[in-house]
Amino acid sequence: MTAESPELPLAAAFPAAEREQWQRLVEGVLRKSGASEATGAAAEDALATDLQDGIRVRPLYTAQDAPPAAGLPGFPPFIRAGRPEGTAGSGWDVRQRHAGTDPRRVNEAVLADLENGVTSVWLTVGDGGVPVSGLAQALQGVYLDLAPVVLDAGAEFPAAAAELRRLYRESGVALAETAGALGADPLGVLARTGDDRGLADGLAAAAHLAGWAEESAPRIRAVTVDALPYHEAGGSAAEELGASLATGVGYLRELTADGRGLGIDAACRQLEFRYAATADQFLTIAKLRAARLLWARVAEVCGVSPAAAAQRQHAVTSTVMMSRRDPWVNMLRTTVAGLSAGLGGADAVTVLPFDAALGLPDAFARRIARNTQSVLLEESHLAKVIDPAGGSWYVEQLTAELARAGWAFFQEIEGAGGQVAALRSGMLGDRLAKTWRRRSADLAHRREPITGVSEFPQLAESPLEREAAPAPAGGGLPRVRRDDAFEALRARSDAHLAAHGARPTAFLAALGPVAAHTARVAFTANLFQAGGIETTAERVTAESVAAAFAASGARIAAVCSSDAVYAEQAAEVAAALKSAGAVRVYLAGKPREHREDFVAAGVDTFVFAGCDAAGVLSSALDVTEVAG
């Protein structure tokens, strides 16, 4: 700014940046790295990332990518928040889950949580949780007018809700002061169990509870639209959104049917939606924003008034992403997921303890889970800003693209006859299974790495033991985990260790100078260890490799070095390994030259970034198990 131009903005002192300039810089980086010779828009496209649901994330977003205005917080289409103040008033609801079967122990855990930062209680009741008859003991000492109670009782929700209503009456609290959710979700029960014999009665019971809550307890929501079964069956973000919309619409139809007695506004007020929050930060933020946008559209079409149209959201950190090996890494995953849920505008957030995949969490794990949210809220002040991601061209565009994909899947379900018909016919299950197969391939090839499992595993880690959790309901949609394939491999290695006193071993033949072989030795060791196969590496030559291999006690070997060294030594070393008794010889890398010579000399398999790691490791274990 100068005296001659007092109004000149600071940015005017710099030359205007053009997209073409940035593309030229990208071209140079791609050429230098050998990744691509593309130019212009093609060079920019080379940096794009493909997500599920046909969504493509570009490397650069500008104001030209901004979708239509998202509106104001608390007003349709509710993208920015369901309430004008968002969660800025008192923060989001910190909701802890309790899944034990012993009412006394559950009560101890509940009281500890409420005394240390948790603001509502989520209880598994009935089959797989606290018995309905034990609900009073589990909630003993809980101030029911201060701590909202959320029930998750599966098919037993009518009995669980009746017992909670009895406790409200006997405690003498004013129903107008109570809050929470009764957890009626008969469509969720159908998804979990595949059993529709009690569906009609369940829908009638849900409608009855909704009528009671609307009349007597305005802060209690009777019906839960749980999208977790679809996420946990391997569904994508858009499929989770579409299934939740179809479920919500199904409940609106039931609650407003002749004889139910509820108007459309009242029916909307009785729904609470539950979504998964993953460690993909921006996808989770966009999914929650898109969910509010889509439900606002449903509400508009159904004639719901704006005052009742906002979607109430409960976000739960994903069980699919939780690992059983090196479970401490789950603390990082759930921290990012919890942060994303809060930034995405969820009204309530549950951070699952890091050991939840192993059984019933202990006191330390529950403490870490609740303190994660306390740090986000009290120290990081994340709830003080309404829709902090709003205005980001990337997030706004991702929100719009997810909404389009989610709406398209919702229309598919409606076209198939609605949520019940889609579940009964298998249409929904087949679609989710297809999505999971595609994602499983990415996991197997380590295109989607799992830290501590498929990448950087610790074979010497002491297993974390936890009391077994109650078996969840089965018979319907499956429950998958990202680590399933590698967990199976590690279990085979554990069995080998128990039977033989040692894990399977691979010998890594390092050729040439240290600078030539270090990177591929590290890569190959990491690969084999992901399958529970120990590695021993030694710098060798064609003359010394046979003795080194014999001394290692291994039955399989891998040749590791640079392509230049391979051209000089790999064939001779591979032949020597075969002669020394190696039942399988691997070579690290994808050499463009001499490949046929290496195969002729004895190389059985090439391992490289992007190879089918799970398949390679399963085959390696087959060999070592037979040899063992």
C-alpha positions as CSV (number, residue, x, y, z in Angstrom):
1,M,0.0,0.0,0.0
2,T,1.4,3.4,-0.9
3,A,0.3,7.0,-0.3
4,E,-0.6,7.2,-4.0
5,S,-3.0,4.2,-3.8
6,P,-4.3,3.9,-0.3
7,E,-7.0,1.4,-1.3
8,L,-4.6,-1.0,-3.0
9,P,-5.1,-4.5,-1.4
10,L,-2.0,-6.4,-0.4
11,A,-2.5,-9.1,-3.0
12,A,-2.2,-6.6,-5.8
13,A,1.5,-6.4,-5.0
14,F,2.0,-9.9,-6.4
15,P,1.5,-11.1,-10.0
16,A,-1.8,-12.9,-10.6
17,A,-1.4,-16.7,-10.6
18,E,-2.9,-18.6,-13.5
19,R,-3.9,-22.2,-13.5
20,E,-1.7,-22.8,-16.5
21,Q,1.3,-21.7,-14.5
22,W,0.6,-24.3,-11.9
23,Q,0.0,-27.0,-14.5
24,R,3.5,-26.2,-16.0
25,L,5.0,-26.8,-12.5
26,V,3.2,-30.0,-12.2
27,E,4.5,-31.1,-15.6
28,G,8.0,-30.6,-14.5
29,V,7.6,-32.6,-11.3
30,L,5.9,-35.5,-13.2
31,R,8.7,-35.6,-15.8
32,K,11.5,-35.4,-13.3
33,S,9.9,-38.3,-11.3
34,G,9.3,-40.4,-14.4
35,A,5.6,-40.7,-13.5
36,S,4.2,-39.1,-16.6
37,E,5.0,-37.1,-19.7
38,A,1.4,-35.5,-19.7
39,T,1.0,-31.8,-20.2
40,G,-1.6,-29.2,-19.3
41,A,-4.9,-30.5,-18.0
42,A,-3.7,-34.1,-18.5
43,A,-0.8,-33.4,-16.1
44,E,-3.3,-32.1,-13.5
45,D,-5.5,-35.1,-14.0
46,A,-2.6,-37.4,-13.4
47,L,-2.6,-36.2,-9.7
48,A,-6.3,-36.9,-9.3
49,T,-7.5,-39.6,-6.8
50,D,-10.4,-41.9,-7.5
51,L,-12.7,-42.6,-4.6
52,Q,-15.6,-45.0,-4.3
53,D,-19.0,-44.0,-5.8
54,G,-17.4,-42.7,-9.0
55,I,-16.0,-39.6,-7.2
56,R,-12.7,-38.2,-8.4
57,V,-10.8,-35.9,-6.2
58,R,-8.8,-33.4,-8.1
59,P,-5.5,-31.9,-6.9
60,L,-6.7,-28.3,-7.1
61,Y,-10.0,-26.6,-6.5
62,T,-10.9,-22.9,-7.3
63,A,-13.9,-20.6,-6.9
64,Q,-15.1,-22.0,-10.3
65,D,-15.7,-25.3,-8.6
66,A,-17.9,-23.9,-5.9
67,P,-21.5,-25.4,-5.9
68,P,-24.5,-23.3,-5.2
69,A,-24.6,-21.5,-1.9
70,A,-25.0,-23.9,1.1
71,G,-27.4,-21.5,3.0
72,L,-27.2,-20.5,6.6
73,P,-26.7,-22.8,9.6
74,G,-30.0,-24.0,11.0
75,F,-31.9,-23.3,7.8
76,P,-32.8,-25.5,4.8
77,P,-31.0,-27.3,3.3
78,F,-29.1,-27.6,6.7
79,I,-25.8,-28.4,5.0
80,R,-23.9,-26.1,7.4
81,A,-25.7,-27.2,10.6
82,G,-29.1,-28.5,11.9
83,R,-29.4,-25.5,14.3
84,P,-28.4,-21.9,13.9
85,E,-25.8,-22.1,16.6
86,G,-24.6,-25.5,15.5
87,T,-22.7,-27.1,18.4
88,A,-21.1,-23.8,19.4
89,G,-23.3,-23.5,22.5
90,S,-22.2,-26.4,24.6
91,G,-20.4,-28.6,22.2
92,W,-21.6,-31.8,20.7
93,D,-23.0,-34.6,22.9
94,V,-20.2,-36.9,24.1
95,R,-21.9,-40.3,23.9
96,Q,-20.1,-43.4,25.3
97,R,-21.2,-46.9,24.3
98,H,-21.5,-49.7,26.9
99,A,-21.9,-53.3,25.7
100,G,-21.4,-55.5,28.7
101,T,-23.8,-58.0,30.1
102,D,-23.2,-57.6,33.8
103,P,-25.4,-54.7,35.1
104,R,-23.2,-54.0,38.1
105,R,-20.0,-53.7,36.0
106,V,-21.8,-51.7,33.4
107,N,-23.1,-49.3,36.1
108,E,-19.5,-48.8,37.4
109,A,-18.4,-47.9,33.9
110,V,-21.3,-45.7,33.2
111,L,-20.8,-43.7,36.4
112,A,-17.1,-43.3,35.7
113,D,-17.8,-42.0,32.3
114,L,-20.4,-39.5,33.4
115,E,-18.1,-38.2,36.1
116,N,-15.3,-37.7,33.7
117,G,-16.7,-35.9,30.6
118,V,-19.3,-38.1,29.0
119,T,-22.6,-36.4,28.5
120,S,-24.9,-39.2,27.5
121,V,-25.0,-43.0,27.8
122,W,-25.5,-45.5,25.0
123,L,-26.5,-48.9,26.4
124,T,-26.7,-52.2,24.6
125,V,-29.7,-53.9,26.1
126,G,-31.3,-57.4,25.7
127,D,-29.7,-60.1,23.6
128,G,-25.9,-59.3,23.6
129,G,-26.1,-56.6,26.3
130,V,-27.5,-55.8,29.7
131,P,-30.7,-57.9,30.3
132,V,-33.8,-55.8,30.2
133,S,-34.4,-56.8,33.9
134,G,-30.9,-55.4,34.7
135,L,-31.5,-52.0,33.2
136,A,-32.4,-50.4,36.6
137,Q,-29.2,-51.7,38.1
138,A,-27.1,-50.5,35.2
139,L,-28.5,-47.0,35.5
140,Q,-28.4,-46.9,39.3
141,G,-27.1,-43.5,40.5
142,V,-27.6,-41.9,37.1
143,Y,-29.5,-38.6,37.2
144,L,-32.0,-39.3,34.4
145,D,-33.0,-35.7,34.0
146,L,-29.4,-34.7,33.4
147,A,-27.8,-37.6,31.5
148,P,-29.6,-38.7,28.3
149,V,-30.0,-42.4,27.9
150,V,-29.8,-44.0,24.4
151,L,-31.0,-47.6,24.1
152,D,-29.7,-50.2,21.6
153,A,-31.9,-53.2,22.2
154,G,-32.4,-54.8,18.8
155,A,-35.6,-56.7,18.6
156,E,-36.2,-56.2,22.3
157,F,-36.6,-52.5,22.0
158,P,-40.3,-52.5,23.1
159,A,-39.4,-54.2,26.4
160,A,-36.3,-52.1,26.9
161,A,-38.2,-48.9,26.2
162,A,-41.0,-49.9,28.6
163,E,-38.5,-50.5,31.4
164,L,-36.8,-47.2,30.8
165,R,-40.2,-45.4,30.9
166,R,-40.8,-47.2,34.2
167,L,-37.6,-45.9,35.6
168,Y,-38.5,-42.4,34.5
169,R,-41.8,-42.7,36.4
170,E,-40.3,-44.1,39.6
171,S,-37.4,-41.6,39.6
172,G,-40.0,-38.8,39.7
173,V,-38.2,-36.7,37.0
174,A,-40.3,-34.6,34.7
175,L,-40.5,-36.2,31.3
176,A,-40.1,-32.8,29.7
177,E,-36.6,-32.7,31.2
178,T,-35.5,-36.1,30.0
179,A,-33.6,-36.6,26.8
180,G,-32.2,-39.5,24.8
181,A,-33.4,-42.1,22.3
182,L,-35.4,-45.3,22.7
183,G,-33.7,-47.0,19.8
184,A,-36.6,-48.4,17.9
185,D,-35.2,-49.7,14.6
186,P,-37.0,-52.7,13.3
187,L,-35.5,-52.2,9.8
188,G,-32.1,-52.2,11.4
189,V,-33.0,-55.5,13.1
190,L,-34.0,-56.9,9.7
191,A,-30.7,-55.8,8.2
192,R,-28.7,-57.3,11.1
193,T,-30.6,-60.6,11.4
194,G,-32.3,-61.2,8.0
195,D,-35.3,-62.2,10.0
196,D,-38.5,-60.4,9.1
197,R,-41.0,-62.4,11.1
198,G,-41.4,-59.7,13.7
199,L,-41.2,-56.8,11.4
200,A,-44.8,-55.8,11.3
201,D,-45.1,-55.9,15.1
202,G,-41.8,-54.0,15.4
203,L,-43.0,-51.2,13.1
204,A,-46.2,-51.0,15.1
205,A,-44.3,-50.8,18.4
206,A,-42.0,-48.1,17.0
207,A,-45.0,-46.1,16.0
208,H,-46.5,-46.5,19.4
209,L,-43.3,-45.3,21.1
210,A,-43.1,-42.4,18.7
211,G,-46.6,-41.3,19.6
212,W,-45.8,-41.5,23.3
213,A,-42.6,-39.5,22.9
214,E,-44.2,-36.8,20.8
215,E,-47.0,-36.4,23.4
216,S,-45.1,-36.9,26.7
217,A,-41.3,-36.5,26.2
218,P,-40.5,-33.9,23.5
219,R,-36.7,-34.3,24.0
220,I,-36.7,-38.1,23.5
221,R,-36.5,-39.6,20.0
222,A,-38.2,-42.9,19.7
223,V,-36.8,-44.2,16.3
224,T,-33.2,-44.7,15.2
225,V,-32.2,-44.8,11.6
226,D,-29.0,-46.8,12.0
227,A,-26.8,-46.7,8.9
228,L,-24.0,-48.7,10.6
229,P,-25.2,-52.1,9.3
230,Y,-24.6,-50.9,5.7
231,H,-21.2,-49.3,6.5
232,E,-20.2,-52.4,8.5
233,A,-21.2,-54.7,5.6
234,G,-18.7,-52.9,3.4
235,G,-20.8,-50.2,1.9
236,S,-19.4,-47.0,0.5
237,A,-20.2,-43.5,1.9
238,A,-22.9,-42.9,-0.8
239,E,-24.4,-46.3,-0.2
240,E,-24.6,-45.6,3.5
241,L,-26.4,-42.3,2.7
242,G,-28.8,-43.9,0.3
243,A,-29.7,-46.7,2.6
244,S,-30.2,-44.3,5.5
245,L,-32.6,-42.2,3.4
246,A,-34.5,-45.2,2.3
247,T,-34.8,-46.4,5.9
248,G,-35.9,-42.9,7.1
249,V,-38.5,-42.6,4.3
250,G,-39.8,-46.1,5.3
251,Y,-40.3,-45.0,8.9
252,L,-42.0,-41.8,7.8
253,R,-44.5,-43.9,5.8
254,E,-45.1,-46.1,8.8
255,L,-45.4,-43.4,11.4
256,T,-47.9,-41.4,9.3
257,A,-50.0,-44.3,8.1
258,D,-53.7,-44.3,8.8
259,G,-54.3,-45.1,12.4
260,R,-50.8,-44.2,13.6
261,G,-51.9,-40.7,14.7
262,L,-48.7,-38.8,13.8
263,G,-48.4,-35.9,11.4
264,I,-45.4,-35.6,9.1
265,D,-43.7,-33.0,11.3
266,A,-44.1,-35.1,14.4
267,A,-42.8,-38.2,12.5
268,C,-39.7,-36.3,11.4
269,R,-39.0,-35.1,15.0
270,Q,-38.9,-38.8,16.2
271,L,-36.0,-39.8,14.0
272,E,-32.3,-39.8,14.9
273,F,-29.8,-40.9,12.2
274,R,-26.6,-42.8,13.0
275,Y,-23.6,-42.7,10.7
276,A,-20.1,-44.1,10.7
277,A,-17.1,-41.7,11.1
278,T,-13.9,-42.9,9.5
279,A,-10.3,-41.8,9.5
280,D,-10.9,-40.3,6.0
281,Q,-11.3,-36.8,7.5
282,F,-12.8,-34.9,4.5
283,L,-15.0,-37.8,3.4
284,T,-16.6,-38.0,6.8
285,I,-17.1,-34.2,7.0
286,A,-18.7,-34.2,3.6
287,K,-20.8,-37.3,4.3
288,L,-22.5,-35.7,7.4
289,R,-23.1,-32.4,5.5
290,A,-24.5,-34.3,2.5
291,A,-26.8,-36.4,4.8
292,R,-28.4,-33.2,6.1
293,L,-28.8,-31.9,2.6
294,L,-30.4,-35.1,1.4
295,W,-32.8,-35.4,4.3
296,A,-33.8,-31.7,3.9
297,R,-34.8,-32.6,0.3
298,V,-36.8,-35.6,1.5
299,A,-38.5,-33.4,4.1
300,E,-39.3,-30.7,1.5
301,V,-40.9,-33.3,-0.8
302,C,-42.9,-34.7,2.1
303,G,-44.2,-31.3,3.1
304,V,-42.3,-31.1,6.4
305,S,-42.0,-27.6,7.9
306,P,-38.5,-26.2,8.1
307,A,-38.8,-26.2,12.0
308,A,-38.9,-30.1,11.9
309,A,-36.8,-30.8,8.8
310,A,-33.3,-30.8,10.3
311,Q,-31.7,-34.2,10.6
312,R,-30.4,-35.1,14.0
313,Q,-27.1,-37.0,13.7
314,H,-25.2,-39.5,15.9
315,A,-21.7,-40.3,14.5
316,V,-19.8,-43.4,15.7
317,T,-16.2,-44.1,14.9
318,S,-16.1,-46.9,12.4
319,T,-15.6,-50.5,13.5
320,V,-14.5,-51.5,10.0
321,M,-11.3,-49.4,10.3
322,M,-10.3,-50.8,13.7
323,S,-7.4,-53.3,13.7
324,R,-6.9,-56.2,16.0
325,R,-3.1,-56.3,15.6
326,D,-1.2,-53.3,17.0
327,P,-4.5,-51.9,18.4
328,W,-2.7,-48.8,19.8
329,V,-2.8,-47.3,16.3
330,N,-6.6,-47.3,16.7
331,M,-6.2,-44.3,19.0
332,L,-5.0,-42.3,16.0
333,R,-7.8,-43.5,13.8
334,T,-10.5,-42.8,16.3
335,T,-9.0,-39.3,17.0
336,V,-9.2,-38.3,13.4
337,A,-12.7,-39.9,13.0
338,G,-14.0,-38.2,16.1
339,L,-12.6,-34.8,15.0
340,S,-14.2,-35.3,11.5
341,A,-17.6,-36.1,13.1
342,G,-17.4,-33.0,15.2
343,L,-16.3,-30.8,12.3
344,G,-19.0,-32.3,10.1
345,G,-21.7,-31.1,12.5
346,A,-22.8,-34.3,14.3
347,D,-25.1,-33.6,17.2
348,A,-23.6,-36.6,19.2
349,V,-20.3,-38.4,18.8
350,T,-19.2,-41.8,20.0
351,V,-15.5,-42.5,20.0
352,L,-15.1,-46.3,20.4
353,P,-12.2,-47.4,22.7
354,F,-9.0,-48.5,20.9
355,D,-9.4,-52.1,22.1
356,A,-13.1,-52.5,21.1
357,A,-12.2,-54.9,18.3
358,L,-10.6,-57.3,20.8
359,G,-13.5,-57.6,23.2
360,L,-14.9,-55.6,26.1
361,P,-12.9,-52.4,26.6
362,D,-11.1,-51.9,29.9
363,A,-11.1,-48.8,32.0
364,F,-8.0,-47.3,30.5
365,A,-9.4,-47.7,26.9
366,R,-12.7,-46.0,27.9
367,R,-10.7,-43.2,29.5
368,I,-8.7,-42.6,26.4
369,A,-11.9,-42.6,24.3
370,R,-13.7,-40.0,26.4
371,N,-10.5,-37.9,26.8
372,T,-10.1,-37.8,23.1
373,Q,-13.3,-35.9,22.8
374,S,-12.5,-33.8,25.9
375,V,-9.3,-32.6,24.2
376,L,-11.2,-31.9,20.9
377,L,-13.9,-29.9,22.7
378,E,-12.2,-28.3,25.8
379,E,-8.6,-27.8,24.6
380,S,-8.9,-27.6,20.8
381,H,-12.3,-25.7,20.9
382,L,-13.4,-27.4,17.7
383,A,-17.1,-26.9,18.5
384,K,-16.7,-23.2,18.9
385,V,-16.9,-22.6,15.1
386,I,-20.0,-23.5,13.1
387,D,-19.3,-25.5,10.0
388,P,-15.5,-24.9,10.0
389,A,-15.1,-26.7,6.7
390,G,-17.8,-24.6,5.0
391,G,-16.5,-22.4,2.2
392,S,-13.7,-24.8,1.3
393,W,-14.2,-25.4,-2.4
394,Y,-13.0,-29.0,-2.1
395,V,-15.3,-29.8,0.8
396,E,-18.3,-28.1,-0.8
397,Q,-17.7,-29.9,-4.0
398,L,-17.2,-33.3,-2.3
399,T,-20.4,-32.7,-0.3
400,A,-22.3,-32.1,-3.5
401,E,-20.8,-35.1,-5.3
402,L,-21.6,-37.4,-2.4
403,A,-25.1,-36.1,-2.2
404,R,-25.7,-36.8,-5.9
405,A,-24.3,-40.4,-5.5
406,G,-26.2,-41.0,-2.3
407,W,-29.5,-39.7,-3.9
408,A,-28.9,-42.0,-6.9
409,F,-28.6,-45.0,-4.7
410,F,-31.6,-44.0,-2.7
411,Q,-33.6,-43.9,-5.9
412,E,-32.3,-47.4,-6.8
413,I,-33.6,-48.7,-3.5
414,E,-37.0,-46.9,-3.9
415,G,-37.2,-48.3,-7.4
416,A,-36.7,-51.8,-6.0
417,G,-39.7,-51.3,-3.7
418,G,-38.2,-49.6,-0.8
419,Q,-35.8,-50.6,2.0
420,V,-37.7,-53.6,3.2
421,A,-38.0,-55.0,-0.3
422,A,-34.3,-54.3,-1.0
423,L,-33.3,-56.2,2.1
424,R,-35.6,-59.1,1.5
425,S,-34.7,-59.6,-2.1
426,G,-30.9,-59.4,-1.4
427,M,-30.5,-56.4,-3.7
428,L,-29.0,-54.3,-1.0
429,G,-26.7,-57.0,0.3
430,D,-25.5,-57.9,-3.2
431,R,-24.7,-54.2,-3.9
432,L,-22.8,-53.8,-0.6
433,A,-20.9,-57.1,-1.2
434,K,-19.8,-55.9,-4.7
435,T,-18.5,-52.7,-3.2
436,W,-16.6,-54.6,-0.5
437,R,-15.0,-56.9,-3.1
438,R,-13.6,-53.9,-4.9
439,R,-12.3,-52.4,-1.7
440,S,-10.9,-55.8,-0.6
441,A,-8.8,-55.8,-3.7
442,D,-7.4,-52.4,-2.8
443,L,-6.6,-53.7,0.7
444,A,-5.0,-56.9,-0.6
445,H,-2.8,-54.9,-3.0
446,R,-2.0,-52.4,-0.2
447,R,-3.3,-49.5,-2.3
448,E,-5.2,-48.8,0.9
449,P,-2.6,-49.5,3.6
450,I,-3.3,-50.4,7.2
451,T,-0.6,-49.2,9.5
452,G,0.5,-51.9,11.9
453,V,-1.2,-54.6,9.8
454,S,-0.4,-54.5,6.1
455,E,2.3,-51.9,6.7
456,F,4.9,-51.7,9.4
457,P,3.7,-54.7,11.4
458,Q,5.3,-55.8,14.7
459,L,5.6,-59.6,14.9
460,A,7.1,-59.4,18.4
461,E,4.2,-57.4,19.8
462,S,2.6,-58.8,22.9
463,P,-1.1,-59.6,22.2
464,L,-3.6,-57.5,24.0
465,E,-6.1,-59.7,25.8
466,R,-9.6,-58.6,26.6
467,E,-12.7,-60.3,27.9
468,A,-14.8,-61.5,25.1
469,A,-17.7,-59.2,24.1
470,P,-21.2,-60.6,23.6
471,A,-21.6,-62.0,20.1
472,P,-23.5,-59.5,17.9
473,A,-26.7,-60.5,16.1
474,G,-26.1,-62.4,12.9
475,G,-27.9,-63.9,10.0
476,G,-28.3,-60.7,8.0
477,L,-25.8,-58.4,6.4
478,P,-22.1,-59.4,7.2
479,R,-19.8,-57.4,9.4
480,V,-16.4,-56.8,7.7
481,R,-13.1,-55.3,8.8
482,R,-10.3,-53.8,6.8
483,D,-7.8,-56.1,8.4
484,D,-9.7,-59.4,7.7
485,A,-7.3,-60.8,5.0
486,F,-4.1,-59.9,6.9
487,E,-5.6,-61.0,10.2
488,A,-6.2,-64.5,8.7
489,L,-2.6,-64.6,7.5
490,R,-1.3,-63.6,10.9
491,A,-3.5,-66.3,12.6
492,R,-1.8,-68.9,10.3
493,S,1.6,-67.6,11.4
494,D,0.5,-67.8,15.1
495,A,-0.5,-71.4,14.6
496,H,2.8,-72.2,13.0
497,L,4.6,-70.6,15.9
498,A,2.6,-72.6,18.4
499,A,3.2,-75.9,16.5
500,H,6.9,-75.4,15.7
501,G,8.2,-72.9,18.2
502,A,9.1,-70.3,15.5
503,R,7.3,-68.4,12.8
504,P,7.9,-69.1,9.1
505,T,11.0,-67.4,7.9
506,A,12.1,-65.8,4.6
507,F,15.7,-65.2,3.7
508,L,16.5,-61.9,2.0
509,A,19.5,-62.0,-0.3
510,A,20.8,-58.4,-0.5
511,L,23.0,-57.9,-3.5
512,G,25.5,-55.2,-4.3
513,P,26.3,-52.1,-2.2
514,V,24.1,-50.9,0.7
515,A,22.7,-48.0,-1.3
516,A,21.5,-50.4,-4.0
517,H,19.7,-52.9,-1.9
518,T,18.5,-51.1,1.3
519,A,15.2,-49.8,-0.1
520,R,14.1,-53.1,-1.5
521,V,15.2,-55.1,1.5
522,A,13.1,-52.8,3.7
523,F,10.1,-53.1,1.3
524,T,10.4,-56.9,1.2
525,A,10.8,-57.4,4.9
526,N,7.8,-55.2,5.5
527,L,5.8,-57.2,3.0
528,F,6.6,-60.6,4.5
529,Q,6.1,-59.5,8.0
530,A,2.6,-58.3,7.1
531,G,1.8,-62.0,6.6
532,G,3.5,-63.1,9.9
533,I,6.7,-64.3,8.1
534,E,9.9,-63.4,9.9
535,T,12.8,-62.2,7.7
536,T,16.5,-62.4,7.9
537,A,18.7,-60.4,5.5
538,E,22.3,-60.8,4.5
539,R,24.5,-59.2,1.9
540,V,25.6,-62.0,-0.4
541,T,27.1,-62.9,-3.7
542,A,26.4,-65.8,-6.0
543,E,29.3,-67.7,-4.3
544,S,28.1,-67.1,-0.7
545,V,24.4,-67.1,-1.0
546,A,23.9,-70.9,-0.7
547,A,25.7,-71.1,2.6
548,A,23.9,-68.1,4.0
549,F,20.6,-69.4,3.0
550,A,21.2,-72.8,4.5
551,A,22.3,-71.2,7.8
552,S,19.1,-69.1,8.0
553,G,16.9,-72.1,8.3
554,A,14.4,-70.5,5.8
555,R,12.6,-72.3,3.1
556,I,11.8,-69.3,0.9
557,A,14.1,-66.5,-0.3
558,A,13.9,-63.1,-1.9
559,V,16.5,-61.4,-4.0
560,C,16.7,-57.7,-3.3
561,S,18.7,-54.9,-5.0
562,S,18.6,-52.4,-7.8
563,D,17.7,-53.2,-11.4
564,A,21.3,-52.5,-12.4
565,V,22.6,-55.0,-10.0
566,Y,19.9,-57.5,-11.0
567,A,21.2,-57.4,-14.6
568,E,24.6,-58.6,-13.4
569,Q,23.8,-60.9,-10.5
570,A,20.1,-61.8,-10.1
571,A,20.0,-64.8,-12.4
572,E,23.0,-66.5,-10.9
573,V,21.9,-65.8,-7.3
574,A,18.4,-67.2,-8.0
575,A,19.8,-70.3,-9.5
576,A,22.1,-70.8,-6.5
577,L,19.1,-70.4,-4.1
578,K,17.1,-73.0,-6.0
579,S,20.1,-75.4,-5.9
580,A,20.4,-74.7,-2.1
581,G,16.8,-75.9,-1.5
582,A,14.7,-72.7,-1.7
583,V,11.2,-74.0,-2.5
584,R,10.2,-70.5,-3.7
585,V,12.4,-67.6,-4.8
586,Y,11.0,-64.0,-5.0
587,L,12.5,-61.0,-6.6
588,A,11.7,-57.5,-5.3
589,G,10.8,-55.1,-8.1
590,K,9.4,-55.1,-11.7
591,P,12.5,-55.2,-13.9
592,R,11.8,-54.3,-17.4
593,E,14.8,-56.2,-18.8
594,H,16.0,-59.8,-18.3
595,R,12.7,-60.8,-16.7
596,E,12.6,-64.0,-18.7
597,D,16.2,-64.8,-17.8
598,F,15.3,-64.4,-14.1
599,V,12.3,-66.7,-14.4
600,A,14.4,-69.3,-16.2
601,A,17.0,-69.1,-13.5
602,G,14.5,-69.9,-10.7
603,V,12.6,-66.7,-9.8
604,D,9.0,-67.8,-9.1
605,T,7.3,-64.5,-8.1
606,F,8.0,-60.8,-8.4
607,V,6.9,-58.6,-5.5
608,F,6.5,-54.9,-5.9
609,A,4.4,-51.9,-4.7
610,G,0.8,-52.7,-5.8
611,C,1.2,-56.4,-6.1
612,D,-1.4,-58.7,-4.6
613,A,0.2,-58.8,-1.2
614,A,-2.4,-60.9,0.5
615,G,-2.2,-63.5,-2.3
616,V,1.6,-63.6,-2.3
617,L,1.7,-64.0,1.4
618,S,-1.0,-66.7,1.5
619,S,1.0,-68.7,-1.1
620,A,4.2,-68.2,0.9
621,L,2.5,-69.5,4.0
622,D,1.2,-72.5,2.0
623,V,4.8,-73.4,1.1
624,T,6.2,-72.8,4.6
625,E,3.4,-74.8,6.2
626,V,4.0,-77.8,4.0
627,A,7.7,-77.5,4.5
628,G,7.2,-77.1,8.3
